[in-house]
């Protein structure tokens, strides 16, 4: 988790209580992404469009 920048971690904290239970299993595919901007984009999809759309993106 130390790889995540503060702004990305803030998004993770925001969505963790809303629509997704954030677990290690959730992070595995996310941390395979090398670009912080791409991680942030995926999390923004999760935040704005929901889990189904996020899973399609992943």
Buried (B, 14 or more C-beta within 10 A) or exposed (E): EEEBEEEBBEBBEEBEEEEBEBEEEBBEEBEEBEEEEEBBEBBBBBBEEBBEEBEEEE
